[in-house]
Structures are given as structure tokens and as C-alpha cells.
């Protein structure tokens, strides 16, 4: 099930002028509703069907946000606010990129793990939200046309002139370019999320996806005024859904490795890996679209919530199952008649075409390395938010961690220091995490006089000045109540 039980002790329901102040990470992202949506369909965990279930639920969340954002962009243009319309269109385009990543998953799943279960085909067109999105898109198109036609009638640039003479730094050109880029993406993801073979078990699309519950999860993630709060939440909700599903497959993979079922374990890890690119994309979109000012407007409404409290991502995916997987692989390649783990891995790699078992083990290790690369990529992208919106120099997080950015960096570095992970990388002549090499760029960017360090200092100084009450916080008490997840 979706992990939702963690919360700091002794919290009370509070609100400010914008709306509710979240009591916890789980409350902030409405994980209880997402859990209900996952369970109500009664899909067997860690299966081909459950992976597709997670994809369509994530797409439903993204699509609900696209409807809201598309309507918001049209309203801004109607009010003559080109700057605001362009800002919103950046978010629209960002959510289309997430949808594109989600759309890439079904065909990969189908190729990797066909089964004999009776299937029907479904598509995103079956979603009740698609009709709303189509209407919102048509209205936005009409509003864009009216805006430019009316402007041209009063002597301003027409659409033709804007497209031919505009630059990316011009708001009018940026708006049109984001609109056409969004169209390019939506055609692609709609096609890829069509005619998907799924074992529905007698359910229709809405029952399978639990559309009503997901609509509730999005509707309850809004404040009283227009902010980027709902986008922020949505770009956490999608990774929560996908990570929870990936966790089940990694859990099964560890058990399969232990039992010598190498091809099954490889398939499990590959399925998990197909789900993670959309998680990474969500972080990239947040890094591209969320400014420090956007974040600061609703920061107090986050309450004592932190990604460090995510049971599914922080504890299960990045810690418990990560450690179990690499520990199991280390144990497996350390046993048998080989002189050492290094010798076992080298022989398996070099003689991968000499036997079926060598080929299976070679592919198993490749699948584990691919999953690690995606997890490390997610960790890297996850640094955007604290870098851009918190800054350095001791800027505290909302849970009172002394330096939010440094804490996230240390978590990444700590994971990359896992002994079993490093031993298997060394056995393949590789380095876990970003390779240092001469580190010329790293040394330059780490210098106090580099632009990057100045930006971190200035962002941190501004954030601390805006939130003196956060700087006075002690670290919020938090304890994980759930046991370690050990396959």
C-alpha cells in the first residue's frame, strides 16, 4: 500500500490567511486519499497491471492539474496579463513533459512482461478529465487568438510578426512557443497512453483509476488565492504514486535474487526503472518553473512537512530497499567457488555470452545499475528546489534542520558511500555517484568567488530574512514508526 503513516508527534490543525497549514508531509500531499485510490481497485501489488495502474493514476493527477493551469492561462490572457499567462504556460508545458514520460511506460511494460491474463484496452481518452482538458485547451486557443488579433487591431504585433520577429526573451513569443511545444507533447502522450492492454478485472476506466478519489486529492491541495502550491503538491504526488509501485517491484526482485530466479529479478528491476524517469521529470519541472518568490508565498503553509518524512521515497526506495538490493547482490556474487566478488563479476561480464546463467547474471547486474543511475539522477534533480528556493549559508528547512541544502547533499553522498554499492561498482571498474576525475569544474564552482556560490549565499540571505521565525526553530521531533522494510 502507499505509505502514509509517518507524521511528527503533537501537531495541531492550523491555518493562515492563505489556507490550511499542513500538519505533516502525508497531510500536505493527501497521501491518505492516494492510498485509498490505490487500494480501492484491488490490483495485485508488484504486477504488470499494478505498474500500469500507477501510470494511469499519475497521469490522472497530472491531467487534473493541466485542466486547472490551462484555464488559469486563459483567464490571465482574458485579463490582458501577458506576463502571468506566460508564467502559467511554463507550468502547463512542464506538466506535459511529465505526461510524456508517463506515456513512454506502457509500451515498455508490454514488451517486458506480457502475460496470459485476459486483457482489455484502455486509454487516457477514457478519463473523465480528458473532456475537461479538451474544452480548456480549445478555450485557451481561442483566447490566444483573440488576444493577438485585438492587439494587432490596435497597432501591436500580430501572431505572424511575433512568430517571425520574436525572441525567446519576448513574453508574446514565449507564450506562443510554449503553446505550440505543449501541443507537440500532448499529441505524443495521448497516442502513447492509448490502446493500452490491461487486466481490468471487470472494472471500467474510472473504477480502475479511482478517478473520483484522485480528483479529491487534487481539489484538497489548493489555497484560497492563486499560488503555485497545487503544482508543488502535484509534483510530489506523482512521485509518491510511482515510487510506491517501484518499491513493490524492487522488493520482489530482492526475493527473486535470493531464490536464484535471475530473469524474474531482472524483469522486476526493469519495470521499476521504467517508472522512475517520470519521477525525475517532476523534479526537473519544479526546478525550471518554481521560483524562490513562488515558493516563499506558500512556504508557511507547508508546516512541519519535509521530503525527509516520505516513507515511500526517503525510507523505502532510497534506504531500506536500496540497501537490501545491493546487499543481496554483494552476498550473491561473494559466494560460490570464486576467489572474490571482483573475480566473480569480471568472469560473469567477460564470459556473458558463454552460458545462459552468465547472461542472466550480467543482465541482472545491468538492471540494478540502471535503477541506481535513475535513483542517483533523482537525487541530483532533487537538489534544485533547496538550491533555488532556500539557498545556502545555514538556511533552515521547515522542520528546523540547520542547513536544508547541505542536509540533502549529505543524504545523497551518504547513499553513494554504501559499501556494497561501491564494491560492485569497483568490480566493474566504475565509480558510484558522480565521478570526480580532475574535478576542475567542481573546484571552480565550489570557490567562494564563483557565481554559483554567490547565488546560493544571496538566495539563502533573502530566505532567512523573509522567514526569521523558521530560523528560530529547533529541529522538529520526528521518529519513524514503521519497521524497516526488509524483503
BATOR-123838 format. One record per residue (C-alpha): x, y, z; chain. Coordinates in steps of 0.25 Angstrom, whole numbers, padded with zeros to 4 digits. Each point is the difference from the previous one (the first is absolute). Example, Ala and Ser with C-alpha at 12.3 -4.5 7.8 and 13.67 -1.06 7.14 Angstrom:
BEGIN
<<0049, -0018, 0031>, A>
<<0006, 0014, -0002>, A>
//
This chain:
BEGIN
<<0000, 0000, 0000>, A>
<<0004, 0015, -0001>, A>
<<0008, 0003, 0012>, A>
<<-0007, 0011, 0008>, A>
<<0001, -0002, 0015>, A>
<<0012, 0009, 0003>, A>
<<-0003, 0013, 0007>, A>
<<0007, 0009, 0010>, A>
<<-0006, -0002, 0014>, A>
<<-0008, 0010, 0007>, A>
<<-0005, 0008, -0012>, A>
<<-0013, 0008, 0000>, A>
<<-0008, 0005, -0012>, A>
<<0003, 0014, -0003>, A>
<<-0002, 0010, -0011>, A>
<<0004, 0014, -0005>, A>
<<-0006, 0010, -0010>, A>
<<0003, -0009, -0012>, A>
<<-0006, -0012, 0006>, A>
<<0004, -0013, 0008>, A>
<<0014, -0002, 0005>, A>
<<0003, -0014, -0002>, A>
<<0002, -0009, 0012>, A>
<<0010, -0009, -0006>, A>
<<0006, -0005, -0014>, A>
<<-0011, -0010, -0001>, A>
<<-0011, 0010, 0002>, A>
<<0006, 0010, -0009>, A>
<<0000, -0009, -0012>, A>
<<-0013, -0007, 0004>, A>
<<0007, -0014, 0000>, A>
<<-0012, -0006, 0008>, A>
<<-0009, 0003, -0012>, A>
<<0011, -0005, -0010>, A>
<<0001, -0013, 0009>, A>
<<-0015, -0002, -0001>, A>
<<0000, 0002, -0015>, A>
<<0011, -0010, -0002>, A>
<<-0007, -0011, 0009>, A>
<<-0015, 0002, -0004>, A>
<<0003, -0006, -0014>, A>
<<0006, -0013, 0007>, A>
<<0011, -0002, -0010>, A>
<<0010, -0010, 0004>, A>
<<0013, 0007, 0004>, A>
<<0013, -0001, -0008>, A>
<<-0006, -0005, -0013>, A>
<<-0001, 0005, -0014>, A>
<<-0014, 0005, 0003>, A>
<<0004, 0008, 0012>, A>
<<0011, 0007, -0007>, A>
<<-0010, 0004, -0011>, A>
<<-0009, 0004, 0011>, A>
<<0010, 0009, 0006>, A>
<<0003, 0007, -0013>, A>
<<-0015, 0003, -0003>, A>
<<-0002, 0005, 0014>, A>
<<0012, 0009, -0001>, A>
<<-0005, 0005, -0014>, A>
<<-0013, 0003, 0006>, A>
<<0006, 0009, 0011>, A>
<<0008, 0007, -0011>, A>
<<-0012, 0001, -0009>, A>
<<-0008, 0007, 0011>, A>
<<0011, 0010, 0002>, A>
<<0001, 0002, -0015>, A>
<<-0015, 0004, 0000>, A>
<<0001, 0010, 0011>, A>
<<0013, 0006, -0005>, A>
<<-0005, 0001, -0014>, A>
<<-0013, 0007, 0005>, A>
<<0009, 0009, 0008>, A>
<<0009, 0004, -0012>, A>
<<-0013, 0003, -0008>, A>
<<-0005, 0009, 0011>, A>
<<0013, 0008, 0001>, A>
<<-0001, 0003, -0015>, A>
<<-0014, 0004, 0001>, A>
<<0004, 0010, 0011>, A>
<<0011, 0005, -0009>, A>
<<0011, -0005, 0009>, A>
<<0010, -0006, -0010>, A>
<<0011, -0002, 0010>, A>
<<-0009, -0008, 0009>, A>
<<-0005, -0008, -0011>, A>
<<0014, -0003, -0005>, A>
<<0004, -0004, 0014>, A>
<<-0011, -0010, 0001>, A>
<<0003, -0006, -0014>, A>
<<0013, -0004, 0005>, A>
<<-0007, -0008, 0011>, A>
<<-0009, -0006, -0011>, A>
<<0012, -0004, -0009>, A>
<<0006, -0006, 0012>, A>
<<-0011, -0009, 0004>, A>
<<-0001, -0004, -0015>, A>
<<0015, -0005, 0002>, A>
<<-0004, -0008, 0012>, A>
<<-0012, -0006, -0009>, A>
<<0010, -0003, -0011>, A>
<<0009, -0008, 0010>, A>
<<-0013, -0008, 0005>, A>
<<-0004, -0003, -0014>, A>
<<0013, -0006, -0003>, A>
<<-0002, -0011, 0011>, A>
<<-0012, -0009, -0006>, A>
<<0007, -0005, -0012>, A>
<<0013, -0003, 0008>, A>
<<-0008, -0008, 0010>, A>
<<-0008, -0007, -0011>, A>
<<0013, -0004, -0007>, A>
<<0007, -0005, 0013>, A>
<<-0011, -0007, 0007>, A>
<<-0012, -0005, -0008>, A>
<<-0008, -0010, 0007>, A>
<<-0012, -0010, -0003>, A>
<<-0010, 0008, 0008>, A>
<<-0013, 0004, -0007>, A>
<<0002, 0015, -0004>, A>
<<-0008, 0012, -0006>, A>
<<0006, 0012, -0006>, A>
<<-0002, 0014, 0007>, A>
<<0006, 0013, -0003>, A>
<<0001, 0014, 0006>, A>
<<-0012, 0004, -0009>, A>
<<-0009, -0008, 0010>, A>
<<0004, 0009, 0011>, A>
<<-0012, 0009, 0004>, A>
<<0011, 0011, 0001>, A>
<<0003, 0000, -0015>, A>
<<-0013, 0006, -0004>, A>
<<0003, 0012, 0010>, A>
<<0014, 0001, -0005>, A>
<<-0004, 0000, -0014>, A>
<<-0010, 0011, 0003>, A>
<<0010, 0008, 0008>, A>
<<0010, -0001, -0012>, A>
<<-0010, 0005, -0010>, A>
<<-0004, 0012, 0008>, A>
<<0015, 0003, 0002>, A>
<<0003, -0001, -0015>, A>
<<-0012, 0010, -0002>, A>
<<0005, 0009, 0010>, A>
<<0014, 0001, -0005>, A>
<<-0006, 0003, -0014>, A>
<<-0008, 0011, 0006>, A>
<<0011, 0006, 0008>, A>
<<0009, 0001, -0012>, A>
<<-0011, 0004, -0010>, A>
<<-0004, 0011, 0009>, A>
<<0014, 0005, 0003>, A>
<<0003, 0000, -0015>, A>
<<-0013, 0008, -0003>, A>
<<0006, 0011, 0010>, A>
<<0013, 0000, -0007>, A>
<<0007, -0010, 0008>, A>
<<0008, -0013, -0006>, A>
<<-0009, -0010, -0006>, A>
<<0002, -0015, 0001>, A>
<<0008, 0000, -0013>, A>
<<0009, 0011, 0004>, A>
<<0002, -0006, 0014>, A>
<<0004, -0014, -0006>, A>
<<0009, 0006, -0010>, A>
<<0007, 0011, 0008>, A>
<<-0002, -0004, 0014>, A>
<<0011, -0006, 0009>, A>
<<-0001, -0009, 0012>, A>
<<0002, 0012, 0009>, A>
<<-0013, 0006, -0005>, A>
<<-0012, -0003, 0008>, A>
<<-0009, -0001, -0012>, A>
<<0009, -0009, -0008>, A>
<<0003, -0009, 0013>, A>
<<-0015, -0002, 0002>, A>
<<-0002, -0004, -0015>, A>
<<0012, -0009, 0001>, A>
<<-0004, -0007, 0013>, A>
<<-0014, -0002, -0006>, A>
<<0005, -0007, -0013>, A>
<<0010, -0008, 0008>, A>
<<-0011, -0005, 0009>, A>
<<-0008, -0004, -0012>, A>
<<0011, -0008, -0005>, A>
<<0002, -0007, 0013>, A>
<<-0015, -0003, 0003>, A>
<<-0002, -0006, -0014>, A>
<<0012, -0010, 0004>, A>
<<-0005, -0003, 0014>, A>
<<-0014, -0002, -0005>, A>
<<0004, -0010, -0010>, A>
<<0009, -0008, 0009>, A>
<<-0011, -0001, 0011>, A>
<<-0010, -0005, -0010>, A>
<<-0004, -0015, -0003>, A>
<<0008, -0005, 0013>, A>
<<-0003, -0015, 0003>, A>
<<-0004, -0001, 0015>, A>
<<-0006, -0011, 0008>, A>
<<-0012, 0009, 0005>, A>
<<-0006, -0012, 0008>, A>
<<-0014, 0005, -0004>, A>
<<0002, 0014, 0003>, A>
<<-0002, 0012, -0009>, A>
<<0011, 0011, -0001>, A>
<<-0006, 0009, 0011>, A>
<<-0001, -0012, 0010>, A>
<<0014, -0005, -0004>, A>
<<0007, 0014, 0002>, A>
<<-0009, 0005, 0011>, A>
<<-0002, 0013, -0007>, A>
<<-0010, 0006, 0011>, A>
<<0011, -0002, 0011>, A>
<<0011, 0006, -0008>, A>
<<-0009, 0012, -0004>, A>
<<-0002, 0001, 0015>, A>
<<0015, -0001, 0003>, A>
<<0003, 0012, -0010>, A>
<<-0012, 0008, 0005>, A>
<<0004, 0000, 0014>, A>
<<0014, 0005, -0004>, A>
<<-0004, 0014, -0002>, A>
<<0001, 0013, 0007>, A>
<<-0009, 0012, 0001>, A>
<<0008, 0008, -0010>, A>
<<0007, -0003, -0013>, A>
<<0014, -0006, 0003>, A>
<<0009, -0011, -0005>, A>
<<-0004, -0008, 0013>, A>
<<-0008, -0010, -0008>, A>
<<0010, -0002, -0011>, A>
<<0011, -0003, 0011>, A>
<<-0009, -0010, 0007>, A>
<<-0003, -0007, -0013>, A>
<<0014, -0001, -0004>, A>
<<0002, -0008, 0013>, A>
<<-0013, -0008, -0001>, A>
<<0004, -0006, -0013>, A>
<<0014, -0005, 0005>, A>
<<-0007, -0005, 0013>, A>
<<-0009, -0009, -0009>, A>
<<0011, -0005, -0009>, A>
<<0010, -0002, 0011>, A>
<<-0010, -0008, 0008>, A>
<<-0002, -0009, -0013>, A>
<<0015, -0001, -0003>, A>
<<0003, -0004, 0015>, A>
<<-0009, -0012, -0002>, A>
<<0008, -0005, -0012>, A>
<<0013, 0002, 0007>, A>
<<-0005, -0007, 0012>, A>
<<-0004, -0012, -0009>, A>
<<0014, 0001, -0007>, A>
<<0008, -0002, 0012>, A>
<<-0008, -0012, 0004>, A>
<<0002, -0006, -0014>, A>
<<0015, 0002, 0000>, A>
<<0000, -0007, 0014>, A>
<<-0007, -0012, -0007>, A>
<<0008, 0000, -0012>, A>
<<-0011, 0005, -0009>, A>
<<0009, 0009, -0008>, A>
<<-0008, 0003, -0012>, A>
<<-0012, 0003, 0008>, A>
<<0008, 0010, 0009>, A>
<<0005, 0007, -0012>, A>
<<-0014, 0002, -0005>, A>
<<-0004, 0005, 0013>, A>
<<0011, 0010, 0000>, A>
<<-0002, 0004, -0014>, A>
<<-0015, 0003, 0003>, A>
<<0004, 0009, 0012>, A>
<<0010, 0007, -0009>, A>
<<-0011, 0004, -0010>, A>
<<-0007, 0007, 0011>, A>
<<0011, 0009, 0005>, A>
<<0002, 0009, -0012>, A>
<<-0013, 0007, 0002>, A>
<<0004, 0002, 0015>, A>
<<0013, 0006, -0005>, A>
<<-0008, 0009, -0010>, A>
<<-0009, 0005, 0011>, A>
<<0012, 0005, 0008>, A>
<<0006, 0007, -0013>, A>
<<-0014, 0007, -0003>, A>
<<0000, 0005, 0015>, A>
<<0015, 0005, -0002>, A>
<<-0004, 0007, -0013>, A>
<<-0013, 0006, 0004>, A>
<<0000, 0003, 0015>, A>
<<0007, 0013, 0004>, A>
<<0004, 0004, 0014>, A>
<<-0011, 0010, 0000>, A>
<<-0010, -0010, -0004>, A>
<<0004, -0010, 0011>, A>
<<0001, 0011, 0011>, A>
<<-0014, 0004, -0003>, A>
<<-0005, -0013, 0005>, A>
<<0011, -0005, 0008>, A>
<<-0006, 0002, 0014>, A>
<<-0012, -0009, -0005>, A>
<<0009, -0012, -0001>, A>
<<0001, -0001, 0015>, A>
<<0010, -0010, 0006>, A>
<<0000, -0008, -0013>, A>
<<0012, -0005, -0006>, A>
<<0004, -0009, -0011>, A>
<<0009, -0007, 0011>, A>
<<-0013, -0005, 0005>, A>
<<-0005, -0007, -0012>, A>
<<-0001, -0015, 0003>, A>
<<-0001, -0005, -0014>, A>
<<0012, 0009, -0006>, A>
<<0009, 0003, 0011>, A>
<<-0001, -0012, 0009>, A>
<<-0004, -0012, -0009>, A>
<<0005, 0004, -0014>, A>
<<0013, 0007, 0004>, A>
<<0004, -0007, 0012>, A>
<<-0007, -0013, 0004>, A>
<<-0001, -0007, -0014>, A>
<<0012, 0007, -0005>, A>
<<0008, -0006, 0011>, A>
<<-0006, -0014, -0001>, A>
<<0002, 0000, -0015>, A>
<<0014, 0003, 0000>, A>
<<0003, -0009, 0012>, A>
<<-0007, -0011, -0007>, A>
<<0008, 0001, -0012>, A>
<<0013, 0001, 0007>, A>
<<-0003, -0012, 0008>, A>
<<-0004, -0008, -0013>, A>
<<0013, 0004, -0007>, A>
<<0009, -0003, 0012>, A>
<<-0005, -0014, 0001>, A>
<<0003, -0013, -0008>, A>
<<0014, -0004, -0005>, A>
<<0005, 0013, -0004>, A>
<<0012, 0006, 0007>, A>
<<-0006, 0013, 0002>, A>
<<-0012, 0009, -0004>, A>
<<0008, 0007, -0009>, A>
<<0005, -0013, -0007>, A>
<<-0015, -0004, -0001>, A>
<<-0005, 0013, -0006>, A>
<<0012, 0000, -0010>, A>
<<-0002, -0014, -0005>, A>
<<-0015, 0002, -0001>, A>
<<0001, 0012, -0008>, A>
<<0012, -0005, -0009>, A>
<<-0007, -0013, -0002>, A>
<<-0014, 0005, -0001>, A>
<<-0003, -0007, -0014>, A>
<<0006, -0013, 0004>, A>
<<-0011, -0005, 0009>, A>
<<-0015, 0003, 0002>, A>
<<0003, 0002, 0015>, A>
<<0011, 0010, -0003>, A>
<<-0009, 0008, -0009>, A>
<<-0011, 0000, 0010>, A>
<<0009, 0005, 0011>, A>
<<0006, 0010, -0009>, A>
<<-0014, 0006, -0003>, A>
<<-0004, -0001, 0014>, A>
<<0012, 0009, 0004>, A>
<<-0002, 0009, -0011>, A>
<<-0015, 0002, 0004>, A>
<<0005, 0003, 0014>, A>
<<0010, 0010, -0005>, A>
<<-0011, 0007, -0008>, A>
<<-0009, 0001, 0011>, A>
<<0011, 0006, 0009>, A>
<<0003, 0010, -0011>, A>
<<-0014, 0005, 0000>, A>
<<-0001, 0001, 0015>, A>
<<0013, 0008, 0000>, A>
<<-0006, 0009, -0011>, A>
<<-0012, 0002, 0008>, A>
<<0009, 0004, 0012>, A>
<<0008, 0010, -0009>, A>
<<-0013, 0006, -0005>, A>
<<-0006, 0001, 0014>, A>
<<0011, 0010, 0003>, A>
<<-0006, 0010, -0009>, A>
<<-0011, 0004, 0010>, A>
<<0009, 0003, 0012>, A>
<<0010, 0007, -0009>, A>
<<-0010, 0009, -0007>, A>
<<-0010, 0002, 0011>, A>
<<0008, -0001, 0014>, A>
<<0014, 0003, -0004>, A>
<<0013, -0003, 0009>, A>
<<0006, 0006, 0012>, A>
<<-0008, -0007, 0011>, A>
<<-0014, 0003, -0006>, A>
<<-0009, -0009, 0008>, A>
<<-0010, -0010, -0005>, A>
<<-0015, 0001, 0004>, A>
<<0004, -0011, 0010>, A>
<<0011, 0008, 0006>, A>
<<0012, -0008, -0006>, A>
<<0011, 0010, 0002>, A>
<<0004, 0000, -0015>, A>
<<-0010, -0006, -0010>, A>
<<0008, 0000, -0012>, A>
<<0012, -0006, 0007>, A>
<<-0009, -0011, 0006>, A>
<<-0005, -0004, -0014>, A>
<<0014, 0000, -0005>, A>
<<0005, -0009, 0012>, A>
<<-0011, -0010, -0002>, A>
<<0004, -0002, -0015>, A>
<<0014, -0001, 0004>, A>
<<-0003, -0010, 0011>, A>
<<-0008, -0009, -0010>, A>
<<0012, 0000, -0010>, A>
<<0009, -0004, 0011>, A>
<<-0007, -0013, 0003>, A>
<<0010, -0011, 0000>, A>
<<-0007, -0011, -0008>, A>
<<-0003, 0010, -0011>, A>
<<0014, 0005, -0001>, A>
<<0006, -0014, 0001>, A>
<<-0009, -0004, -0012>, A>
<<0004, 0012, -0008>, A>
<<0015, -0001, 0003>, A>
<<-0002, -0015, -0005>, A>
<<-0004, 0006, -0013>, A>
<<0010, 0011, -0001>, A>
<<-0010, 0011, 0003>, A>
<<-0003, 0010, 0011>, A>
<<-0013, 0001, 0007>, A>
<<-0005, 0014, -0001>, A>
<<0005, 0012, -0008>, A>
<<0015, -0003, -0004>, A>
<<0009, 0010, 0006>, A>
<<0011, -0001, -0011>, A>
<<0009, 0013, 0000>, A>
<<-0013, 0007, 0006>, A>
<<0005, 0013, -0006>, A>
<<-0015, 0005, -0002>, A>
<<-0003, -0005, 0014>, A>
<<0012, 0007, 0006>, A>
<<-0004, 0013, -0007>, A>
<<-0015, 0000, 0003>, A>
<<0004, -0003, 0015>, A>
<<0009, 0012, 0001>, A>
<<-0006, 0012, 0008>, A>
<<0001, 0009, -0011>, A>
<<-0007, -0008, -0010>, A>
<<-0014, 0005, -0005>, A>
<<-0007, -0013, 0004>, A>
<<0005, 0002, 0015>, A>
<<-0004, 0015, -0001>, A>
<<-0014, -0004, -0004>, A>
<<-0001, -0011, 0011>, A>
<<0004, 0011, 0010>, A>
<<-0009, 0010, -0005>, A>
<<-0012, -0009, -0001>, A>
<<0003, -0005, 0014>, A>
<<0001, 0014, 0006>, A>
<<-0013, 0004, -0007>, A>
<<-0007, -0012, 0005>, A>
<<0005, 0001, 0014>, A>
<<-0005, 0015, 0000>, A>
<<-0014, -0004, -0004>, A>
<<-0001, -0011, 0010>, A>
<<0006, 0004, 0013>, A>
<<-0010, -0009, 0007>, A>
<<0005, -0012, -0007>, A>
<<0015, 0003, 0003>, A>
<<-0004, 0000, 0015>, A>
<<-0006, -0014, -0001>, A>
<<0006, -0012, 0007>, A>
<<0000, -0012, -0008>, A>
<<-0014, -0006, 0000>, A>
<<0000, -0014, 0007>, A>
<<-0003, -0011, -0009>, A>
<<0001, -0015, 0001>, A>
<<-0003, -0010, -0010>, A>
<<-0011, -0009, 0006>, A>
<<0000, -0011, -0011>, A>
<<0010, -0011, 0000>, A>
<<0012, -0001, -0010>, A>
<<-0005, -0006, -0013>, A>
<<0008, -0013, -0002>, A>
<<-0004, -0009, -0011>, A>
//
